[in-house]
C-alpha cells in the first residue's frame, strides 16, 4: 500500500505579522531544511509596521541577470474559497524590486532568468550571492505574503510553488500562503527504460479534511510502488517508477479505498522523464490535478 508523504523539506510560510522563519530547502536529498546558513536560508521577516522590508532608498534597484540560472513559479494559493493571483518580484519588496511574473491561480509561469539586486543591503555572512524573491497578492504592493532567499550555487533551476496553508492564526486580511522550493537541477534520474512521477498536495492545505490524498493509476487504487531516487525528487516527495508511454493518474482521499477520485490527468512519459502531479482546489468538490515536468 502506498503512503502519501508530505513534502519532506516543505518550506514553512512566513506570513506578515508572524515571526515564523521560512525554512529554505536546498539540495535534492530528503533531509529536513535548516536556517543555519547551510544549503537553505531563512527568509527575512517583513517589517510589521510598514508591511514590507525597508529599503535604504526608494525607487527600483539595479538588478543583474545570472546567466545559467532560472526560476519558475506555480500558483496554488486560495483564500476564502477562491483562487488568488500572485505577483512575484525579484528583490526585497515591490518598491525597489523588479517584477518577475504575474501568475494566475492554477498556472505555471515561464522560466525566468535569476535577477539579483546589486543595491540590496541584505548580505550573507558566508559571502555567497543570493537570489531573493518576494510574493504579493496580484495588484498589491504593500503587504507581502512570503519572501524567500536562496544562495546561488552554480547553474540552478528552481521551481517555487505557492501553496495554501491552513490559515491558523492569521487575520482576515492575510493570505494563507505556504511556499515550497524545488531544486529541479538536482532531481535524480530514474533507472534505464523508466520514468518517475511524484505527488504534491500543497494546494490543498486550506481544505478541511481534503489535503491528505494518495496517487493511483486511473484504473487502480493505491497501486503505485514507491521507490527511492538517488539525488531526490526536487523536493517533491515520494517517487513512483512508471513505464514509458501514455499513462493516466488520479488521486483520492487516503483510507477511503479510492471511493471518490479526482478527474484523471494524462502524462506521456519518455524514458528518463520526471513529473510532479499537483493537487489543488478551493473546496472538496473542485479539487483537480495538474502535471508539471521537472526542469522544463
C-alpha positions, 0 to 999 in steps of 0.5 A, a space after each residue: 500500500 502506498 503512503 502519501 508523504 508530505 513534502 519532506 523539506 516543505 518550506 514553512 510560510 512566513 506570513 506578515 505579522 508572524 515571526 515564523 522563519 521560512 525554512 529554505 530547502 536546498 539540495 535534492 536529498 530528503 533531509 529536513 531544511 535548516 536556517 543555519 546558513 547551510 544549503 537553505 536560508 531563512 527568509 527575512 521577516 517583513 517589517 510589521 509596521 510598514 508591511 514590507 522590508 525597508 529599503 535604504 532608498 526608494 525607487 527600483 534597484 539595479 538588478 543583474 541577470 545570472 546567466 545559467 540560472 532560472 526560476 519558475 513559479 506555480 500558483 496554488 494559493 486560495 483564500 476564502 474559497 477562491 483562487 488568488 493571483 500572485 505577483 512575484 518580484 525579484 528583490 526585497 519588496 515591490 518598491 525597489 524590486 523588479 517584477 518577475 511574473 504575474 501568475 494566475 491561480 492554477 498556472 505555471 509561469 515561464 522560466 525566468 532568468 535569476 535577477 539579483 539586486 546589486 543595491 540590496 543591503 541584505 548580505 550573507 555572512 558566508 559571502 555567497 550571492 543570493 537570489 531573493 524573491 518576494 510574493 504579493 497578492 496580484 495588484 498589491 504592493 504593500 503587504 507581502 505574503 512570503 519572501 524567500 532567499 536562496 544562495 546561488 550555487 552554480 547553474 540552478 533551476 528552481 521551481 517555487 510553488 505557492 501553496 495554501 496553508 491552513 490559515 491558523 492564526 492569521 487575520 482576515 486580511 492575510 493570505 494563507 500562503 505556504 511556499 515550497 522550493 524545488 531544486 529541479 537541477 538536482 532531481 535524480 534520474 530514474 533507472 534505464 527504460 523508466 520514468 518517475 512521477 511524484 505527488 504534491 498536495 500543497 494546494 490543498 492545505 486550506 481544505 478541511 479534511 481534503 489535503 491528505 490524498 494518495 496517487 493511483 493509476 486511473 484504473 487502480 487504487 493505491 497501486 503505485 510502488 514507491 521507490 527511492 531516487 538517488 539525488 531526490 525528487 526536487 523536493 517533491 516527495 515520494 517517487 513512483 517508477 512508471 513505464 514509458 508511454 501514455 499513462 493516466 493518474 488520479 488521486 483520492 482521499 487516503 483510507 477511503 479505498 479510492 471511493 471518490 477520485 479526482 478527474 484523471 490527468 494524462 502524462 506521456 512519459 519518455 524514458 528518463 522523464 520526471 513529473 510532479 502531479 499537483 493537487 489543488 482546489 478551493 473546496 472538496 468538490 473542485 479539487 483537480 490535478 495538474 502535471 508539471 515536468 521537472 526542469 522544463 
